[in-house]
Amino acid sequence: MNKDIMDNVMESTNKSKACKIYEYVKRKEESLSKQEIEQLEDAIVTTRDARYIYFNVEYIYRFAKDVIGANIEKLEDVIIATGNAGYIYEFARNIEGADIEKLEDVIIATERPRYIYEFAKNIEVANIPKLTSVIFKAENMHYVYPFIMNILLPNFDKKVRKKNKVNGNGTQKIKRR
């Protein structure tokens, strides 16, 4: 790794520090060592200027998504600490190795019906009964209705069809002897 470029990136103090770190990593053709990844992670995570927190969250998310060998647990904790429901959901949806149960609890704690609905809809291992009780408490019909139509009814329909051995066209399956 070019030491001068690395030093320049690490010493950057303005709002683009997270961006510079991310862009530097993306431009690298050779792989980074574990130590270099840890240095860059520490630098991107410690960019805590409140005026630019949303800007930095995006690059923390991108770093976790694109850098092979990134410490997902560490970056996940930083994303959670921001309280940004959108990036918490995206982290759960797109980052391999993310702790889905932990992120699900955080999404619930944000009390944002949109992301509770999206989590239930798009995260394959989501705890639907847990999310159901939370979304009904939100009393936001803009998300309760699609939750019922797109998540609860299809799941209910699958269970009923399986139990009653019914085909997709409503006819009953018959066993041949």
QUIQUI-V907932 format. One record per residue. PSI is psi in whole degrees, -180 to 180 (* if undefined). OMEGA is omega in degrees with one decimal (NA if undefined). BURIAL is 1 if it has 24 or more other ideal C-beta (glycine too) atoms within 12 Angstrom, else 0. Layout:
PSI	OMEGA	BURIAL
PSI	OMEGA	BURIAL
This chain:
140	178.6	0
112	-174.9	0
-41	-178.6	0
-43	179.4	0
-46	179.1	0
-45	179.6	1
-41	179.2	0
-44	179.0	0
-45	-175.9	1
-30	-178.0	1
-10	179.7	0
134	-177.2	1
-5	-178.0	0
-176	-174.3	0
-20	-176.7	0
9	-179.4	0
-49	179.7	1
-41	178.9	1
-44	-179.7	1
-43	179.6	1
-48	-178.8	1
-48	-178.5	1
-37	177.7	0
-47	-179.6	1
-42	-178.8	1
-33	-178.8	0
-21	-176.3	0
128	177.2	0
-37	177.4	0
160	-178.1	0
154	179.5	0
150	175.9	1
162	178.2	0
-42	-179.8	0
-42	179.1	0
-41	177.6	1
-45	179.6	1
-41	178.3	0
-45	-179.6	1
-39	175.9	1
-49	-179.7	1
-42	-179.2	0
-44	-177.8	1
-34	-179.3	1
-34	-176.4	1
2	174.1	0
92	-169.1	1
24	179.0	0
116	-173.9	0
-30	-179.8	0
-23	-174.5	0
18	-174.1	0
-41	-179.9	0
-43	178.4	0
-44	-178.7	1
-36	179.8	1
-41	179.0	1
-43	-177.7	1
-28	173.6	1
-45	177.4	1
-48	-179.5	1
-39	179.0	1
-47	179.5	1
-37	-176.7	1
-38	-168.7	1
-20	-175.0	1
115	178.1	1
128	-179.7	0
1	178.4	0
149	179.2	1
93	-174.0	1
-42	-178.5	1
-43	179.6	0
-47	-179.1	1
-35	176.4	1
-44	178.9	1
-37	178.6	0
-43	177.9	1
-43	179.3	1
-43	-177.8	1
-25	179.2	0
-27	-177.9	1
11	-178.4	0
102	-174.9	1
-36	-179.6	1
-48	-179.8	1
-29	175.6	1
-46	177.6	1
-47	-179.7	1
-37	177.6	1
-47	179.4	1
-38	-175.2	1
-37	-168.3	1
-9	-175.6	1
116	178.3	1
131	179.7	0
1	178.2	0
147	179.1	1
95	-172.9	1
-43	-179.9	1
-44	179.3	0
-45	-180.0	0
-34	177.2	1
-44	177.9	1
-38	179.4	0
-41	177.0	1
-42	178.2	1
-43	-178.9	1
-26	178.8	0
-21	-179.0	1
36	178.5	0
101	-175.6	1
-36	-179.0	1
-46	-176.1	0
-26	173.1	1
-45	177.4	1
-49	-179.1	1
-40	178.9	1
-49	-179.6	1
-38	-176.5	1
-39	-168.8	1
-12	178.9	0
112	-171.5	1
-36	-176.1	0
19	179.5	0
148	178.5	1
92	-173.5	0
-45	178.5	1
-40	179.5	0
-45	-180.0	0
-32	178.6	1
-49	-178.7	1
-35	-179.0	0
-43	-176.8	1
-32	176.3	1
-33	176.5	0
-28	-179.2	0
-25	177.9	1
37	177.5	0
100	-174.6	0
-21	177.3	0
-29	178.7	0
-24	179.1	1
-46	-178.5	1
-52	177.6	0
-31	177.3	0
-46	179.2	1
-49	-174.7	0
-39	-172.9	0
-19	-176.1	0
-53	-175.8	1
-50	-176.9	1
-45	177.3	0
-39	177.8	0
-42	178.5	0
-45	-179.1	0
-42	178.8	0
-43	-179.9	0
-44	-179.6	0
-45	-179.9	0
-42	-179.5	0
-45	-178.7	0
-43	-177.1	0
1	179.1	0
54	-178.1	0
139	176.3	0
170	178.8	0
-24	-179.5	0
6	175.8	0
-6	179.3	0
152	-177.7	0
140	177.0	0
139	179.7	0
130	176.2	0
135	175.2	0
140	-178.6	0
*	NA	0
